[in-house]
Amino acid sequence: MAAEGAPPFFAESIVFLAATVVAVPIAKRLGLGSVVGYLAAGAAIGPHGLQLLGSGEDVLHVAELGVVLLLFVIGLELDPQKLWRMKRDIFGLGTAQVIFTGVSLYSIGRFAGLGNSTALVAGFGLALSSTAFALQILQERGQLSSAYGQRAFGILLLQDIAIVPLLAMVAILAPGEGPSTAGEIANEILLVSAAVAAVILTGRYLISPIFLFLAASRAREVMLTAALLVALGSAGIMHSVGLSMALGAFLAGVLLAESSFRHTLEADIEPFRSLLMGLFFVAVGMSLDVSLVMGNWLIVAIGVATVMGVKGVFLWGLSRGTGSSNSDALRIAVTLPQGGEFAFVLFTAAVSNSLLDYQTANLLNAIVILTMLLTPLACLGLDRIATRMKERGVENPSIETFEEANPTVLVIGFGRFGMVVAQILTSEGHEITAIDNRPDRIAYARKQGYKVYYGDATRADVLAAAGAGKAALVAMCIENDKVMAKAIDLIRDGFPDTLIFCRATDRAHVLDLTRRGVDFQIRETFESSVVFGRAALEALGTPLDRIDQIEEDVRYRDEERLASQLEAGGAASGTERVRHVAQRKKQSEGHQKDAQVE
């Protein structure tokens, strides 16, 4: 009875989850990365392994949604300002790497006897590196912000963009019936243009107002549903006219990159993207025919050596030719020589369009997987060589450079207080990212020229997406004490080195923030009250030197009272210091001596 009542795919889901829970931690412990763990899990449970599940091709149809969501997130991260700063690395170095490597591998494929279409798909598919794999290596080593890390990221970004025209290339090369007459061709062009225009117009003019309306409801599940609807809906529009679903999701992401909801969308989509991408890698592993690979081990071995060798040479040469040091060029060459997850996407599309047969696709997938397995070993080998050379004094340690000279600041809460803080910071040229959960504030701030994003400060994923881990300082300008306390705890747990500056609502809040160990706090009314009092004394004819003396005394007694309240643990402690006439300075040497005379 229990078995009859089980929902569809229940047993398969248990097998999937169990395999990944075992394989992924082992792969990460060995330094191979989670992608290799997913691939190994798929190979183990698939029809060519333990045969716990059938073909992985059925799973791929669902798992490909992970690639769609990945491209949507990549589109969200394509901030035009960031693209402009990295334009040389992205559009210069990245484009040259893909073209030179792809053409070289295509020529080698033709020389080896592959057909023209097969060699094109294989050559340019193997020219792409793994964004997930390479970024994980850079992040684990803490070198993503280094000079070579930024250049590697630029190359990966271009490769991610390049999958869109490559998928279009597969559709063009695919045999089959297509539009033949001029009228059919024109109709096809109009249909595609209309689909692209629909995605662009919807993303630019309709999505933000809709999200503003949904944000006012404060229902997180509705926002999550809307985020998935935007990504998958735009993908569906493109798919309906015969284009790639990934292209639609990518366009939607780019159009929302400047939206106020960018960081919240990224945080909401990320769990689904990660889960479906993991499922995609498992499905690819399931489709790997181990017996076929073993029967053609020489071809696979030559393919692995050729791919890593050709890509490594071009990566090193192009990096050196565009200004990188020898050390940085070598690090780029050993970080990006592997095949990538988009190669699986391209090869799967090519099989569906009859450009690759099953055997060739499996051999190419095996080459990609083995290059992934060997990349961490190449990085470890270069580290050992660099360490020995450093010990012998052959090469001085490289000095890391950073994208901007000025640190970034994350401003949480963008009311009147937060806006003034942002104005002061931007006056010095500091870059700020601001989040708030009130759509009306976001709309007003955008009219004033500030980029403010919708975000909940009590969610660790939103804080991470907004850049709390990269910010030199987090400015807490929230009015709600409980929300601020939770956000402080999340930042202290996740990003312990970040400075935290806080706006305090009252004296009790100051005491709580001090106990939480924030780096700076200030009561929102205290400073304005001091300025107000100074102006009142001046209007009453009090000399300026006496006003300065009174202000100093008030501040000193206020600090004493706070210290007393922290020690005693009560708000009533130190009240005798509130009402007090400041002693006039005569011949004393300082304020503390006057206080002792009292």
C-alpha positions in Angstrom: 0.0 0.0 0.0 2.8 2.4 0.9 4.5 1.7 -2.4 1.3 2.2 -4.4 0.7 5.6 -2.6 4.2 7.0 -3.3 4.2 10.0 -5.5 5.9 9.8 -9.0 9.7 9.9 -9.0 9.8 9.5 -5.2 12.3 6.6 -5.2 14.4 8.3 -7.9 14.5 11.5 -5.9 15.8 9.6 -2.8 18.5 8.0 -5.0 19.5 11.4 -6.4 19.7 13.0 -3.0 21.5 10.2 -1.4 24.1 10.0 -4.2 24.9 13.7 -4.1 25.0 13.9 -0.3 27.7 11.2 -0.4 29.7 12.2 -3.5 29.8 16.1 -3.3 31.3 16.4 0.2 34.0 13.8 -0.7 34.8 15.6 -3.9 35.1 18.9 -2.1 37.2 17.4 0.6 39.6 16.1 -2.1 39.8 19.6 -3.6 38.0 18.6 -6.8 34.9 20.8 -6.4 31.2 20.1 -6.2 30.8 19.8 -10.0 33.0 16.8 -10.1 31.0 15.3 -7.2 27.8 15.7 -9.1 29.3 14.1 -12.2 30.7 11.2 -10.2 27.3 10.7 -8.5 25.6 10.5 -11.8 28.1 8.1 -13.2 27.7 5.9 -10.1 23.9 5.6 -10.1 23.4 5.7 -13.9 22.8 2.9 -16.3 26.5 2.5 -16.9 27.3 2.3 -13.2 25.2 0.7 -10.4 22.1 0.9 -12.6 20.0 2.3 -9.9 18.3 4.6 -12.4 17.6 4.5 -16.1 18.8 7.0 -18.8 19.8 10.4 -17.8 18.3 12.0 -21.0 14.8 12.2 -19.4 16.3 14.0 -16.4 18.1 16.4 -18.7 14.9 17.9 -19.9 14.0 19.1 -16.4 17.6 19.8 -15.3 18.2 22.1 -18.3 16.1 24.6 -16.4 19.1 25.0 -14.1 21.1 26.3 -17.1 18.2 28.7 -17.9 18.3 30.0 -14.3 22.1 30.2 -14.4 22.0 32.5 -17.5 19.3 34.6 -15.8 21.6 35.1 -12.8 24.5 35.9 -15.0 22.4 38.5 -16.8 21.5 40.0 -13.4 25.2 40.4 -12.6 26.0 42.3 -15.8 25.9 45.7 -14.3 26.7 48.1 -17.2 29.2 50.1 -15.1 31.1 46.9 -14.2 31.0 45.8 -17.8 32.5 49.1 -18.9 35.4 48.9 -16.3 36.2 45.3 -17.4 35.6 45.9 -21.1 39.1 45.1 -22.2 39.2 41.8 -20.3 35.7 40.8 -21.3 35.4 41.8 -24.9 39.1 41.9 -25.8 40.9 39.1 -24.0 37.8 36.9 -23.6 36.7 37.2 -27.2 40.2 36.5 -28.5 40.5 33.4 -26.3 37.2 31.9 -27.5 38.0 32.6 -31.2 41.6 31.5 -31.2 41.0 28.4 -29.1 37.8 27.4 -30.9 39.4 27.8 -34.4 42.5 25.8 -33.3 40.4 23.0 -31.9 38.2 23.0 -34.9 41.2 22.7 -37.2 42.5 19.8 -35.1 39.1 18.1 -35.3 39.0 18.5 -39.1 42.6 17.1 -39.3 41.4 14.1 -37.2 38.6 13.4 -39.7 35.6 15.0 -38.2 32.9 16.5 -40.3 32.7 20.3 -40.7 29.6 20.7 -38.4 30.9 18.2 -35.9 34.3 19.9 -35.7 32.7 23.3 -35.3 30.5 22.2 -32.4 33.3 20.2 -30.7 36.0 22.9 -31.2 34.0 25.9 -29.8 32.3 23.8 -27.2 35.6 22.7 -25.8 36.9 26.3 -26.0 34.5 27.3 -23.1 35.7 26.9 -19.5 33.6 26.1 -16.4 32.4 29.3 -14.7 31.1 27.3 -11.7 34.4 25.3 -11.4 36.8 28.2 -11.9 35.0 30.7 -9.7 34.9 28.1 -6.9 38.7 27.6 -7.2 39.3 31.4 -7.1 36.9 31.9 -4.2 38.3 29.0 -2.1 41.8 30.5 -2.6 40.6 34.0 -1.8 42.0 35.3 -5.1 38.9 36.4 -7.0 39.7 40.1 -6.2 43.4 39.7 -7.3 44.6 41.0 -10.7 44.6 37.6 -12.3 41.3 36.7 -10.6 39.6 39.7 -12.2 41.0 38.9 -15.6 39.9 35.3 -15.3 36.4 36.4 -14.3 36.3 38.7 -17.4 37.2 35.7 -19.7 34.5 33.5 -18.0 32.0 36.3 -18.4 32.6 36.5 -22.1 32.4 32.7 -22.4 29.0 32.7 -20.6 27.8 35.3 -23.1 29.2 33.3 -26.0 27.0 30.3 -25.3 24.1 32.3 -26.7 25.5 32.7 -30.3 26.9 29.2 -30.1 23.5 27.7 -29.4 22.2 29.8 -32.3 25.0 28.3 -34.5 23.7 24.8 -33.6 20.2 25.7 -34.7 21.5 27.1 -38.0 23.7 24.1 -38.7 21.0 21.6 -37.8 19.7 19.6 -40.8 16.0 19.6 -41.4 13.2 21.5 -42.9 13.2 25.2 -42.4 11.9 28.3 -44.2 12.7 28.1 -47.9 10.8 30.9 -49.6 11.4 34.6 -49.1 8.0 35.0 -47.5 8.7 32.2 -45.0 12.1 33.6 -44.2 10.7 37.1 -43.7 7.9 35.7 -41.5 10.5 33.8 -39.4 12.5 37.0 -38.9 9.5 39.0 -37.9 8.4 36.3 -35.4 11.8 36.2 -33.8 12.1 40.0 -33.7 8.7 40.2 -32.1 9.7 37.7 -29.4 12.9 39.6 -28.6 11.0 42.9 -28.6 8.4 41.4 -26.2 11.0 40.3 -23.7 12.8 43.6 -23.9 9.7 45.8 -23.6 8.3 43.7 -20.8 11.5 43.7 -18.9 12.1 47.4 -19.2 8.6 48.8 -18.7 6.4 46.2 -16.9 8.5 44.1 -14.5 9.6 46.9 -12.1 6.1 48.3 -11.5 4.8 44.7 -11.0 7.6 44.0 -8.4 6.9 47.3 -6.7 3.3 46.3 -6.3 4.2 42.8 -5.1 6.8 44.2 -2.7 4.2 46.3 -0.9 2.4 43.0 0.1 5.5 41.9 2.0 4.8 38.3 0.9 8.1 36.6 0.2 6.6 33.6 -1.5 4.9 35.8 -4.0 8.1 37.6 -4.8 9.8 34.2 -5.3 7.0 33.0 -7.6 7.3 36.2 -9.6 11.1 35.8 -9.9 10.7 32.3 -11.3 7.9 33.5 -13.6 10.1 36.2 -15.1 13.0 33.9 -15.8 11.0 30.9 -17.1 8.4 33.1 -18.9 11.0 34.9 -20.9 12.7 31.6 -21.7 9.4 30.2 -22.8 8.8 33.1 -25.2 12.1 32.5 -26.9 11.5 28.8 -27.0 8.1 29.3 -28.7 9.8 30.9 -31.7 12.6 28.3 -32.0 15.3 30.2 -30.1 17.2 29.1 -27.0 15.4 29.3 -23.7 18.8 30.3 -22.2 18.8 33.4 -24.5 15.4 34.5 -23.2 16.4 34.1 -19.5 19.7 35.9 -20.2 17.9 38.9 -21.9 15.5 39.1 -18.9 18.4 39.1 -16.5 20.3 41.9 -18.3 17.2 44.0 -18.4 16.7 43.6 -14.7 20.4 44.2 -13.8 19.6 47.9 -13.1 16.3 47.1 -11.3 15.8 47.9 -7.6 15.0 44.2 -7.1 18.2 42.8 -8.6 19.7 41.5 -5.3 16.5 40.0 -4.0 15.9 38.3 -7.3 19.4 36.8 -7.3 18.9 35.6 -3.7 15.5 34.1 -4.4 16.6 32.3 -7.6 19.9 31.0 -6.3 18.6 27.9 -4.4 16.6 26.7 -7.4 19.5 27.4 -9.8 22.0 25.5 -7.6 19.7 22.5 -7.1 18.8 22.3 -10.8 22.4 22.8 -11.9 23.4 20.0 -9.6 20.7 17.8 -11.1 22.0 18.8 -14.6 25.5 17.6 -13.7 24.1 14.4 -12.3 22.2 13.7 -15.5 25.3 14.4 -17.6 27.2 11.9 -15.4 24.4 9.3 -15.9 24.7 9.7 -19.6 28.5 9.0 -19.6 29.1 5.6 -21.1 32.1 4.3 -19.1 32.6 1.2 -21.2 32.6 3.4 -24.4 35.3 5.6 -22.8 37.4 2.7 -21.7 37.2 1.2 -25.2 38.4 4.5 -26.7 40.8 5.5 -23.8 43.6 6.6 -26.2 41.3 9.0 -28.1 40.0 10.4 -24.8 43.6 10.8 -23.4 44.8 12.6 -26.5 41.7 14.8 -26.4 42.3 15.8 -22.8 45.9 16.6 -23.4 45.1 18.6 -26.6 42.3 20.6 -25.0 44.2 21.5 -21.9 47.4 22.2 -23.8 45.8 24.4 -26.5 43.7 26.4 -24.1 46.6 26.8 -21.6 48.9 28.1 -24.3 46.4 30.6 -25.6 45.4 31.7 -22.1 49.0 32.3 -21.2 50.0 34.0 -24.4 47.0 36.3 -24.7 47.3 37.3 -21.0 50.9 38.1 -21.4 50.2 40.0 -24.6 47.6 42.1 -22.9 49.7 43.2 -19.9 49.6 40.4 -17.3 52.8 39.4 -15.5 54.2 35.9 -16.2 53.0 34.8 -12.8 49.4 36.0 -13.3 49.4 34.6 -16.9 50.4 31.1 -15.6 47.7 31.2 -12.9 45.1 32.1 -15.5 46.3 29.3 -17.7 46.0 26.6 -15.0 42.7 27.9 -13.7 40.8 28.0 -17.0 42.0 25.0 -19.1 39.1 22.7 -18.4 36.0 22.2 -20.4 32.8 23.8 -19.0 29.2 23.1 -18.1 28.0 24.9 -21.2 29.9 22.4 -23.3 27.4 19.8 -22.0 24.6 22.1 -23.0 26.0 22.6 -26.4 26.7 18.9 -27.0 23.2 18.0 -25.8 21.6 20.5 -28.2 23.8 19.2 -31.0 22.7 15.6 -30.4 19.0 16.8 -30.4 19.7 18.5 -33.7 21.5 15.5 -35.2 24.9 17.3 -35.4 26.6 14.8 -33.1 26.0 11.1 -32.7 25.7 9.4 -29.3 29.2 8.0 -29.3 30.9 11.3 -30.3 28.9 13.3 -27.7 29.9 10.8 -24.9 33.6 11.0 -25.8 33.5 14.8 -25.8 31.7 14.8 -22.4 34.3 12.4 -21.1 37.0 14.8 -22.2 35.3 17.7 -20.5 34.9 15.8 -17.2 38.5 14.6 -17.2 39.8 18.2 -17.8 37.7 19.3 -14.8 39.3 16.5 -12.6 42.8 17.5 -13.7 42.4 21.3 -13.2 42.8 21.3 -9.4 45.9 19.1 -9.7 47.3 21.6 -12.2 46.7 24.4 -9.7 48.4 22.5 -6.9 51.3 21.8 -9.2 51.8 25.4 -10.0 51.5 26.3 -6.3 54.4 24.0 -5.5 56.5 25.3 -8.3 55.9 28.9 -7.2 56.7 28.0 -3.6 60.0 26.5 -4.6 60.9 29.4 -6.8 60.0 31.8 -4.1 62.2 29.9 -1.6 65.1 30.1 -4.0 64.5 33.8 -4.6 63.9 33.4 -8.3 60.7 35.5 -8.3 59.4 38.1 -6.0 55.9 37.6 -4.7 53.4 39.4 -6.8 51.5 42.4 -5.5 47.7 42.1 -5.8 45.8 45.0 -7.3 42.2 45.7 -7.0 39.3 46.9 -9.2 38.8 50.2 -7.3 41.0 52.2 -5.0 38.2 53.3 -2.8 36.4 50.7 -0.6 32.7 50.0 -1.0 30.0 50.6 1.6 26.7 48.8 2.0 24.0 51.2 3.3 21.0 49.3 4.9 18.0 51.5 5.2 17.6 54.5 2.9 15.3 56.9 4.7 16.3 60.5 5.5 19.2 59.4 7.7 20.6 56.9 5.2 20.3 59.3 2.3 22.5 61.9 4.2 25.0 59.2 5.0 25.1 58.2 1.3 25.5 61.8 0.2 28.6 62.2 2.5 30.2 59.0 1.3 29.6 59.6 -2.4 31.0 63.1 -2.0 34.4 61.5 -1.3 34.0 59.2 -4.3 33.1 56.0 -2.3 30.9 53.5 -4.1 27.8 52.6 -2.2 25.2 49.8 -2.5 21.9 50.6 -0.7 19.0 48.3 0.2 15.6 49.0 1.7 12.3 47.1 2.0 10.0 50.0 1.3 9.1 50.5 -2.4 8.2 54.2 -1.9 11.6 55.0 -0.5 13.3 53.1 -3.4 11.3 55.0 -6.0 12.1 58.4 -4.3 15.8 57.6 -4.0 16.0 56.6 -7.6 14.5 60.0 -8.6 17.3 61.6 -6.6 19.9 59.6 -8.6 20.7 56.9 -6.0 20.8 53.2 -6.8 18.7 51.6 -4.1 17.7 47.9 -4.3 14.8 46.1 -2.7 16.1 43.8 0.0 15.3 42.3 3.4 18.2 42.9 5.8 17.1 39.8 8.0 18.0 37.4 5.1 21.6 36.3 4.9 21.3 35.4 1.2 20.1 38.9 0.4 22.9 40.5 2.4 25.5 38.3 0.6 24.0 39.1 -2.8 24.1 42.9 -2.0 27.8 42.6 -1.2 28.1 42.5 2.6 31.0 40.1 2.3 32.9 42.5 0.0 32.0 45.8 1.7 34.6 47.5 3.8 31.8 49.0 6.0 28.1 48.3 6.5 26.1 51.4 7.5 23.0 50.4 9.5 20.5 53.2 9.0 17.3 51.2 9.9 14.7 52.5 12.2 13.5 49.1 13.5 15.7 48.0 16.4 14.8 44.3 16.2 15.5 44.2 12.4 18.9 45.9 13.0 19.8 43.4 15.8 19.1 40.4 13.5 21.0 41.9 10.6 24.0 42.7 12.9 24.1 39.0 14.1 23.9 37.8 10.5 26.8 40.0 9.4 28.9 39.1 12.4 28.4 35.4 11.7 28.9 35.5 8.0 31.3 38.4 7.5 33.2 38.9 10.8 35.8 41.3 9.4 33.3 43.9 8.1 33.0 47.2 10.0 29.5 47.9 11.3 28.3 51.5 11.9 24.8 51.9 13.4 22.1 54.5 13.8 20.7 54.2 17.3 17.1 55.2 18.0 17.5 56.0 21.7 19.8 55.4 24.8 18.5 51.9 25.4 19.4 51.0 21.7 22.9 52.5 22.2 23.4 50.1 25.2 22.2 47.1 23.1 24.5 48.0 20.2 27.5 48.5 22.4 26.9 45.0 23.9 26.7 43.5 20.4 30.2 44.9 19.7 29.4 47.2 16.7 32.3 49.4 15.6 30.4 52.7 15.9 26.9 53.9 17.0 25.2 57.2 17.3 21.8 58.3 18.6 19.9 59.9 15.7 18.6 62.8 17.9 21.7 63.5 20.0 23.9 65.3 17.6 21.0 67.4 16.2 19.9 68.2 19.8 23.5 69.4 20.6 23.5 71.7 17.5 20.0 72.9 18.4 21.2 73.7 21.9 24.3 75.5 20.7 22.2 77.7 18.4 19.8 78.5 21.3 22.6 79.5 23.7 24.2 81.7 21.0 20.8 83.5 20.4 20.6 84.1 24.2 24.0 85.9 24.1 26.3 83.2 25.5 29.9 83.6 24.3 31.2 81.0 21.9 34.0 79.8 24.1 31.5 79.2 26.9 29.2 77.3 24.4 32.2 75.1 23.5 32.8 74.4 27.2 29.2 73.5 27.8 29.1 71.1 24.8 32.3 69.4 26.0 30.8 69.0 29.5 27.5 67.6 28.1 29.3 65.1 26.0 31.6 64.0 28.8 28.7 63.5 31.2 26.7 61.6 28.6 29.7 59.2 28.1 30.0 58.7 31.9 26.3 57.9 32.1 26.4 55.4 29.3 29.4 53.7 31.0 27.5 53.6 34.3 24.4 52.1 32.6 26.5 49.4 30.9 28.1 48.4 34.2 24.8 48.5 36.3 22.7 47.1 33.5 19.8 49.6 34.1 18.5 52.6 32.2 18.0 54.5 35.5 21.7 54.4 36.4 23.6 57.7 36.2 20.6 60.0 36.1 22.3 62.3 38.6 24.6 63.3 35.7 21.8 64.7 33.6 21.0 68.0 35.4 24.2 69.8 36.0 25.7 73.2 35.6 29.0 73.1 33.8 31.9 74.7 35.8 33.5 77.6 34.2 37.2 77.1 33.3 39.6 79.4 35.1 43.1 78.2 35.5 42.5 74.5 35.4 44.4 72.3 32.9 41.6 70.2 31.7 38.1 69.0 32.0 38.9 65.9 34.1 40.6 68.1 36.8 37.5 70.3 37.0 35.3 67.2 37.4 37.6 66.0 40.3 37.3 69.4 42.0 33.5 69.0 41.9 
